């Protein structure tokens, strides 16, 4: 069963990715500085997916 950190990580990743898209669109000619939130969200999502996958594989054996 996934830990609470993994569950919360997926929610945080969704919020960061959404915030990154919104913040990136605020720039006039270039993306806004909040576009960095998008990449942070992607890293958090990838880390949580790996954690979940390893946890599910270990629980199976």
Residue pairs with C-beta under 8 A, 6 or more apart in sequence:
1 59
2 51
2 52
2 55
3 55
5 51
6 48
6 51
6 52
6 55
9 44
9 45
9 47
9 48
9 51
10 45
10 48
12 41
12 44
13 41
13 42
13 44
13 45
13 48
14 41
14 45
15 41
16 37
16 38
16 40
16 41
16 44
17 37
17 38
17 41
17 42
17 45
18 41
19 34
19 37
19 38
19 41
20 34
20 35
20 36
20 37
20 38
20 39
20 40
20 41
21 38
22 34
23 32
23 33
23 34
23 35
23 37
24 31
24 32
24 34
24 35
24 38
25 31
25 32
26 32
26 34
27 33
